[in-house]
Amino acid sequence: MVAPIAFAVLLFIALLFFTGIGLLYLLLMGWIHYIPLALSAVIILYVWIVMMIFHFFNTKQRKRSFGAIAGVVIIGAAVWPVMHMYKESISTVDAEVEVRYYEPFTIGQESKLAVLDEAATLELKDDLPRVDGATALYPLYAAFVQAVYPRKEYNPYDSEVMVNTTPVAYENLLSGRVDMIFAAGHSDAQMKAAKKQGIELKLTPIGREAFVFFVNQKNPIDQLELKQIQDIYAGKITNWEEVGGKSEPIRAFQRPADSGSQTGLERLMGDIPIMDAPKENVVEGMGGIISEVSKYRNYKNAIGYTFRYYSTEMVVNEEIKLLAIDGVEPTKETIRSDEYPIASEFYVVTAGTENPNVEKFIEWMNSPQGQELVEKVGYVPMKKP
């Protein structure tokens, strides 16, 4: 009897050791969702071996009972990873953009940058303004750079011409790391941060764009009234049936604070309080979990928002459709004519730089050549090129 007990103890120690290594691996890989399933499998295996050692399975009834219990435990433990896999299988829409296609002076057919038909009337050789901006505007300001700056490599993450998210771009501007940024505008928090540092932000409009809302392609809703959008994001309208759709709860996704699109929503809502954004637990390094604003996932009952150019030109997704607002589709023509109700300017933003070429560069952006590039890239210029 001593030998089987000793073997069971040794087996337990061995399984404990290898299970610890396995769990550490799952944590490091960010596969925390599979931990309950892995632990359940190990425990069931250990119990099965021990019961075999002590000849517990000497009747069919005991074997069936153990199998039934093990099956229930495994199925229960598999619920979390299965749900996680299902969620991950649904497209997020906010796909990563291959910015290399928009880098200035990219050689070959990879480049997607718009170009002028003649040489630019402005040519900068030194004191190059350091530039940053939102991903959606990178194709535009990279085209400006290619037209005016000297030919060389401009690493999008570490050079005079970078691309980041809107919040990071504003941080770089306020810290003096860059001379100008391209963005849809500042949030209240970004304005407060500037005032706290005694910095005055100057916003110069260089083009126009549409703020758009999108839903799953299979959603029968093709348009909403502006008031209905506001009521959805205020939490007053909670079911698609209330706006003429199917009887399904509305999943109204939001974007991270201070991002260009979240600032767009805040401006659209005005004084109307925005309901709390849906949150999700996100696994970070070493298996830690933080709570973040949920990424848009293209559920059949979801709604989200972004800017027209980013959605239609940079992240082409045939599984979503842009909604008409007040009966007007978001197109370049309706932006130009002011028919689309949520069109607004985007800007080059400065914060008191001493670079002598900044104002020259901005003036050129609003010249006929600069505005021609705005049109060629796919945005709507402030002036007719």
C-alpha positions in Angstrom: 0.0 0.0 0.0 2.9 2.3 0.7 4.3 2.1 -2.8 1.0 3.3 -4.6 0.7 6.2 -2.1 4.4 7.2 -2.7 3.9 7.0 -6.4 0.7 9.1 -6.2 2.6 11.7 -4.1 5.5 11.8 -6.6 3.1 12.0 -9.5 1.4 14.9 -7.8 4.7 16.7 -7.3 5.7 16.1 -11.0 2.4 17.3 -12.3 2.5 20.4 -10.0 5.9 21.2 -11.4 5.0 20.8 -15.1 1.7 22.5 -14.6 3.4 25.5 -13.1 5.6 25.7 -16.2 2.7 25.3 -18.5 0.6 28.0 -16.7 3.6 30.4 -16.8 3.9 29.8 -20.5 0.2 30.6 -21.0 0.5 33.8 -19.0 3.6 34.9 -21.0 1.8 34.2 -24.3 -1.3 36.1 -23.2 -3.4 32.9 -23.4 -5.0 33.5 -19.9 -8.3 32.3 -21.3 -7.1 28.8 -21.6 -5.9 28.5 -17.9 -9.2 27.0 -16.5 -9.3 24.4 -19.3 -5.6 23.5 -18.8 -6.0 23.2 -15.0 -9.2 21.1 -15.4 -7.5 18.7 -17.8 -4.5 18.3 -15.4 -6.7 17.6 -12.4 -8.9 15.1 -14.2 -5.8 13.3 -15.5 -4.2 13.1 -12.0 -7.5 11.9 -10.4 -7.9 9.3 -13.2 -4.3 8.0 -12.7 -4.7 7.8 -8.9 -8.0 6.0 -9.2 -6.4 3.5 -11.6 -3.6 2.9 -9.1 -6.0 2.1 -6.4 -8.3 0.1 -8.6 -11.3 2.4 -8.1 -12.7 1.7 -11.6 -13.6 -1.9 -10.9 -17.2 -1.4 -12.1 -18.7 0.1 -15.2 -20.9 2.4 -13.2 -17.9 4.1 -11.6 -16.2 4.5 -15.0 -19.4 6.1 -16.4 -19.8 8.4 -13.4 -16.2 9.6 -13.6 -16.5 10.1 -17.4 -19.7 12.1 -17.0 -18.2 14.3 -14.2 -15.0 14.8 -16.2 -17.0 15.7 -19.3 -19.1 18.3 -17.5 -15.9 19.8 -15.9 -14.1 20.0 -19.3 -17.1 21.5 -21.1 -17.6 24.1 -18.3 -13.9 25.0 -18.4 -14.0 25.3 -22.2 -16.8 27.9 -22.2 -14.4 30.9 -21.6 -11.8 30.0 -24.3 -14.6 29.1 -26.8 -16.3 32.5 -26.2 -12.9 34.2 -26.5 -12.2 32.5 -29.8 -15.6 33.4 -31.1 -15.1 37.0 -30.2 -11.7 37.1 -31.8 -13.1 35.6 -35.0 -15.3 38.7 -35.5 -13.5 41.5 -37.4 -12.6 44.6 -35.4 -12.8 47.0 -38.4 -10.0 49.1 -36.9 -7.4 47.1 -38.8 -3.8 48.1 -38.7 -2.9 50.2 -41.7 0.3 49.4 -43.6 1.8 52.9 -43.3 4.8 51.8 -45.5 2.6 52.3 -48.5 2.4 56.0 -47.7 6.0 56.7 -46.7 7.5 59.6 -48.7 9.8 58.7 -51.6 8.8 55.0 -51.6 10.3 53.5 -54.7 8.3 51.2 -57.0 4.7 50.2 -57.3 4.2 50.0 -53.5 3.7 53.7 -53.1 0.1 54.9 -52.8 1.0 58.6 -52.4 -0.6 61.2 -54.5 1.8 63.4 -56.5 1.7 66.7 -58.3 2.0 67.0 -62.0 4.7 69.6 -61.7 7.4 70.6 -59.2 6.2 72.3 -56.0 6.5 76.0 -55.8 8.1 75.6 -52.3 11.3 73.6 -51.8 12.7 73.1 -48.3 16.3 71.9 -47.9 17.1 72.5 -44.2 15.3 73.4 -41.0 12.7 70.8 -41.9 9.6 71.1 -39.8 9.2 68.0 -37.6 5.8 66.5 -38.4 3.4 64.1 -36.7 -0.3 63.3 -37.0 -3.2 60.9 -37.0 -3.0 57.8 -39.1 -5.9 58.8 -41.3 -4.1 62.0 -42.3 -0.7 60.4 -43.0 -1.4 59.9 -46.7 -2.0 63.6 -47.0 0.9 65.1 -45.0 3.3 62.4 -46.4 2.3 63.6 -49.9 3.0 67.2 -48.8 6.4 66.1 -47.5 7.2 64.3 -50.8 6.4 67.4 -52.8 8.4 69.8 -50.6 11.1 68.1 -48.6 14.4 66.7 -49.8 14.5 63.1 -51.0 15.6 60.7 -48.3 14.2 58.1 -46.0 11.6 59.3 -43.4 11.0 56.6 -40.9 7.4 56.9 -39.8 8.3 56.2 -36.2 11.6 58.1 -35.8 12.3 60.9 -38.2 11.2 64.4 -39.1 8.0 62.8 -40.4 6.2 60.5 -38.0 2.8 58.9 -37.8 1.0 58.2 -34.5 -2.4 58.2 -33.0 -4.0 61.6 -32.3 -3.3 61.5 -28.5 0.4 60.7 -29.0 0.7 63.3 -31.7 -0.7 66.0 -29.3 1.7 64.8 -26.6 4.6 65.1 -29.0 3.5 68.6 -30.0 3.1 69.9 -26.4 6.4 68.4 -25.4 8.2 70.2 -28.3 9.2 67.0 -30.0 7.5 68.1 -33.2 6.7 71.5 -34.8 3.3 70.6 -36.2 0.7 67.9 -36.2 -2.2 67.0 -38.5 -5.4 66.1 -36.7 -9.2 66.5 -36.7 -9.0 68.9 -33.8 -8.3 68.8 -30.1 -10.3 67.4 -27.2 -11.1 69.4 -24.1 -8.5 67.5 -22.2 -5.8 68.3 -24.8 -6.7 72.0 -24.7 -6.5 72.0 -20.9 -3.1 70.3 -21.1 -1.9 73.0 -23.4 -3.2 75.8 -21.2 -1.6 74.2 -18.1 1.8 74.4 -19.9 1.1 78.0 -21.1 0.9 76.9 -24.7 -1.5 78.4 -27.2 -2.6 76.0 -29.9 -3.1 77.4 -33.4 -5.3 75.4 -35.7 -5.2 76.1 -39.4 -7.8 74.3 -41.5 -6.4 72.7 -44.7 -9.3 70.4 -45.8 -12.7 69.0 -45.0 -13.8 65.5 -44.0 -17.0 63.6 -43.0 -17.5 62.0 -39.6 -19.3 58.7 -40.4 -21.2 56.0 -38.6 -21.2 52.4 -39.8 -23.0 49.1 -39.1 -22.8 45.5 -40.1 -23.5 45.0 -43.8 -26.4 42.7 -42.9 -28.1 45.3 -40.7 -31.3 46.4 -42.5 -30.8 50.0 -41.3 -29.2 52.2 -44.1 -29.8 55.6 -42.6 -30.4 57.3 -39.3 -31.4 60.8 -38.3 -28.8 62.9 -36.5 -31.1 63.0 -33.4 -31.4 59.2 -33.4 -27.5 59.0 -33.4 -27.5 61.3 -30.4 -30.1 59.3 -28.6 -28.3 56.1 -29.2 -25.0 57.4 -27.7 -26.9 59.1 -24.9 -28.4 55.7 -24.0 -32.0 56.7 -24.8 -32.4 54.4 -27.8 -31.2 50.9 -26.9 -32.9 48.6 -29.5 -32.7 48.7 -33.3 -36.4 48.2 -33.4 -36.8 51.7 -32.1 -35.3 53.1 -35.4 -37.0 50.7 -37.8 -34.7 47.7 -37.5 -34.9 44.2 -36.0 -35.6 43.7 -32.3 -32.0 43.5 -31.1 -30.1 45.5 -28.5 -27.8 48.1 -30.0 -24.1 47.6 -29.3 -22.9 51.2 -29.5 -19.1 51.1 -29.5 -16.9 54.1 -28.6 -13.3 55.0 -29.2 -10.5 55.7 -26.6 -10.5 59.2 -25.0 -8.7 62.0 -26.8 -8.7 60.1 -30.1 -9.8 62.1 -33.2 -12.9 60.1 -33.7 -13.9 60.2 -30.0 -13.5 64.0 -30.1 -15.7 64.0 -33.1 -18.4 62.2 -31.2 -18.1 64.6 -28.3 -18.5 67.6 -30.6 -21.5 65.9 -32.3 -23.2 65.3 -28.9 -22.6 68.8 -27.6 -24.0 69.2 -24.2 -25.8 65.8 -24.3 -24.1 63.4 -21.9 -22.5 60.4 -23.6 -23.2 57.0 -21.9 -20.3 55.1 -20.5 -18.3 53.3 -23.1 -18.4 49.5 -23.2 -15.3 48.1 -21.6 -13.5 44.8 -21.9 -10.7 43.1 -20.0 -7.5 43.0 -22.1 -4.5 40.8 -21.3 -1.2 42.6 -21.2 2.4 41.5 -20.5 3.0 38.7 -17.9 -0.7 37.9 -18.0 -1.9 41.0 -16.3 -5.4 42.2 -17.1 -6.4 45.9 -17.7 -9.8 47.3 -18.5 -10.0 49.2 -21.8 -12.6 50.7 -24.1 -13.9 47.8 -26.2 -12.7 47.6 -29.8 -15.4 47.8 -32.4 -16.3 44.2 -33.4 -18.6 43.8 -36.3 -21.5 42.1 -34.6 -24.8 42.2 -36.4 -26.2 44.6 -33.9 -23.1 46.9 -33.6 -22.6 50.6 -34.5 -19.4 52.5 -34.6 -17.9 55.6 -36.1 -14.8 56.9 -37.8 -13.8 59.3 -40.6 -14.9 58.7 -44.2 -11.4 58.5 -45.9 -9.9 56.2 -43.2 -12.9 53.8 -43.7 -13.2 53.8 -47.4 -9.6 54.3 -48.6 -7.3 53.0 -45.9 -9.3 50.3 -44.2 -11.5 48.8 -46.9 -13.9 46.4 -45.2 -16.8 45.0 -47.2 -18.5 43.7 -44.1 -19.6 47.1 -42.9 -21.6 49.9 -44.5 -21.6 53.6 -43.9 -25.0 55.1 -42.9 -26.7 58.0 -44.5 -27.4 60.7 -42.0 -30.7 62.7 -42.4 -31.0 61.0 -45.8 -27.5 62.1 -47.1 -24.7 59.8 -48.0 -21.2 60.7 -46.8 -19.4 61.4 -50.1 -16.8 64.0 -51.3 -19.7 65.7 -53.2 -22.0 66.0 -50.2 -19.1 67.2 -48.1 -18.2 69.8 -50.7 -21.8 71.0 -51.0 -22.3 71.0 -47.2 -25.3 68.6 -47.6 -23.8 66.0 -45.3 -24.6 67.2 -41.8 -21.5 66.0 -40.0 -18.7 67.4 -42.2 -16.0 69.5 -40.6 -12.4 70.8 -41.1 -9.2 69.0 -40.2 -6.2 71.0 -39.3 -2.5 71.5 -39.1 -1.9 72.3 -35.5 1.1 74.3 -34.1 2.1 75.3 -30.6 4.5 78.3 -31.0 7.4 76.7 -32.8 10.4 78.8 -33.7 11.1 76.8 -36.9 11.3 79.5 -39.7 9.8 77.1 -42.3 6.6 76.1 -40.5 4.5 79.1 -41.6 5.9 78.8 -45.2 4.9 75.2 -45.3 1.4 75.8 -43.9 0.9 78.7 -46.4 1.9 76.3 -49.2 -0.6 73.7 -48.0 -3.4 76.2 -48.6 -2.0 77.3 -51.9 -3.5 76.0 -55.2 -0.8 73.2 -55.3 -1.4 72.2 -51.7 -5.1 72.1 -52.1 -4.7 70.1 -55.3 -2.9 67.5 -53.3 -5.7 67.5 -50.8 -8.1 66.7 -53.6 -5.8 64.1 -55.2 -5.4 62.2 -51.9 -9.1 61.9 -51.6 -10.1 64.6 -49.1 -12.1 67.7 -49.8 -10.0 70.9 -50.1 -10.8 74.1 -48.4 -10.4 75.9 -51.8 -10.9 74.6 -55.3 -7.5 73.5 -56.7 
